[in-house]
Amino acid sequence: MGVVAVVAVCAVLAVPAFLVPGLSRRPERGTRRTPGAGARAGGKAPGILGRLFSKPFHTGSRAMSRSGSAGRRSRGRMPF
């Protein structure tokens, strides 16, 4: 379920980043909060478990950031 949610959020972030690049940064920052909270909660586990529990949240957050930046970058390459 988590992977499907991250993919859906990435798709939703890419569209406004392509259509309205200037207004897409705020939703991107808003979507970083949820995985950040999960990563902080998972990171409180002791030792290696903390890193293992927080890693999926960091990976999802990084994917969401890349999706928004890819939409803005592709918009910048368009001829119009």
C-alpha positions in Angstrom: 0.0 0.0 0.0 2.8 2.4 0.8 4.5 2.1 -2.6 1.2 2.7 -4.4 0.7 5.9 -2.3 4.1 7.2 -3.1 3.7 6.5 -6.8 0.3 8.3 -6.8 1.7 11.3 -5.0 4.6 11.5 -7.4 2.3 11.5 -10.3 0.1 14.1 -8.7 3.1 16.3 -8.0 4.6 16.0 -11.5 1.5 17.4 -13.2 1.3 20.8 -11.4 5.1 21.1 -11.6 4.8 20.8 -15.4 1.8 23.0 -15.8 2.4 25.7 -13.2 6.1 25.5 -12.1 6.0 28.5 -9.8 3.1 27.2 -7.7 4.3 23.6 -7.4 6.9 24.1 -4.6 4.4 24.6 -1.8 2.5 21.3 -2.4 5.9 19.5 -2.7 7.0 20.9 0.7 3.6 19.8 2.2 4.1 16.2 1.0 7.5 16.1 2.5 6.1 16.5 6.0 4.3 13.2 6.2 7.2 11.0 5.3 9.4 13.1 7.5 7.2 12.4 10.5 7.3 8.7 9.7 11.1 8.8 9.3 11.5 10.6 12.7 9.2 8.1 14.4 11.0 5.1 12.9 14.4 6.6 13.6 13.6 6.5 17.4 14.1 2.7 17.4 17.4 1.7 18.8 20.5 1.1 16.7 20.2 -0.5 13.2 16.4 -0.9 13.6 16.0 2.9 13.6 17.8 3.1 10.3 15.8 0.2 8.8 12.5 1.6 10.0 13.2 5.2 8.7 14.7 4.2 5.3 11.4 3.6 3.4 10.2 7.1 4.5 13.4 8.8 3.3 13.3 6.9 0.0 9.6 8.0 -0.6 10.4 11.6 0.3 13.3 11.7 -2.1 11.1 10.2 -4.9 8.5 12.9 -4.3 11.1 15.7 -4.4 12.5 14.3 -7.6 9.1 14.0 -9.3 8.4 17.7 -8.7 11.8 18.8 -9.9 11.6 16.6 -12.9 8.3 18.2 -13.9 9.7 21.7 -13.5 12.9 20.7 -15.4 10.9 19.2 -18.3 8.7 22.4 -18.5 11.9 24.5 -18.8 12.9 22.4 -21.8 9.6 23.0 -23.7 9.8 25.5 -26.5 6.8 27.6 -25.3 
